[in-house]
Amino acid sequence: MTTSLGKRCVAEAVGTFILVFFGAGAAVVTLMLAAGTTPATPFNIGIGALGGLGDWLAIGLAFGIAIAGAIYAFGRISGCHINPAVTIALFATRRLPGRDVAPYIAAQLVGAAAASLLFAWAVGPDAVTIGGLGATAPFAGIGYLQAIVIEAVGTFLLMLVIMGVAVDERATPGFAGLMVGLAVAGIITTTGNLTGASLNPARTFGPYLGDWLLGGSNLWAFFPIYIIGPIVGALLAAFLYDYLCKE
């Protein structure tokens, strides 16, 4: 890459900010809309004002569109990883220098935290007390190991799409943002009501930090789920893709 590391880190921070502000923000708004309604089933803990799965589709599309926009804006600058799991997988497959890994991840975490804190300030206390800043956690009936596996499988699909449409030099140009965004939307629609469908340690870190600082729920005990699952899923996908493409 010819762009300086500093500029690439700024791009990663802003890209992750966009992802969390608009994606996790959509989850906050959905919970605020559903506040006071009676869930149809015990599996529904507050999201459902638009009909359960319809809410997750809306949240997924918010994430997908935000991610697509970030990729088209910053893909040529930093690669627009906006996800520590993606950064680690690209490093592991020798597509990113080791010296860039820590600065990239630090920038992603800063961008995510800034997005959550600014969203809380802009929307008000209900963003924390009702919306939880869109923090992810396993839903009723989903155990710790199950949540890790679900996050790994979801990130596995996401990373496969990234490898095929964004990393592979043979990919048709111009479609990376659209296809990665749609993949995220689809994964969230299916797994959102299971684990919150983070797929991204930074996406979970921002709301966790914001909730902790602003008097919301303390969910740090669940954070390993959203570190282990996405990193394992991304690594498996990257290595599998390279294996399948090897002559």
C-alpha positions, 0 to 999 in steps of 0.5 A: 500500500502506498498510503501512509499507515497513519492515513490508513488508520484514520480510514479504519477508525472512520469506517468502523465509526460508520459501521457502529453508529448506523448499524448498532444505532439501528438496533438501538432505535428498534429497541426504543420503538419496541419499548413497552410492547408485549413480546409474542414469545419468550424468545423475543426480548424487546425487538419485535415492533415490526414483526420480529424477523422483519426487525432483524432484516431492517437492522441487517440492512442498516449494517449492510448499507453502512458497510457498503458505503464505508468500503466504497469510501475507504477500500482503496485507502486501507482495504476497509477491514473495519473488523479486527477479525478480518485484519488478523485473518489477512495478516495470517494469510500474509496479506498484511504486514505484521507492523500494521496489525496493532495500529489497525485494530487500535484504530477500529476500537477507537472508531467503534467507541467514539461511535457509541459515545457520540450516539449516546450523546446525540440520542439521549439516556434512552439509547443506553437504558433502553437500547443498550447502545446496541450491545450484543449478548447471547439470547435466551437459550443460547449457551456460551459455546453455542454463541461462539460457534454461531459467531464463528459460522457467521464470520466464516461466511462473511470472510469467504465473501470478502476473500472472493469479492474484495481480496482475490485479484480475479474478482470483478471490480466494483462489487465488493461493497455491495456483496459484503454489505448484503452478506452482512445483512443476510447473516444478521437477519438469521443470527441476530436473535441468537447472539446479536450477530456481531461478527466483529470484536470492534462492533461489540467493544464500542457499545460495551464500553459505552454502556459501562461508562454511561451506567448501562449494562455490564456485559464484559463477561460475554466479550470473549464470545465476540473475540474468539468466534469471529477470529476463528471463523475469519481464519478458517475462511481465509485459509480455506479460500487459499487452499481451494484456490491453490493450483 
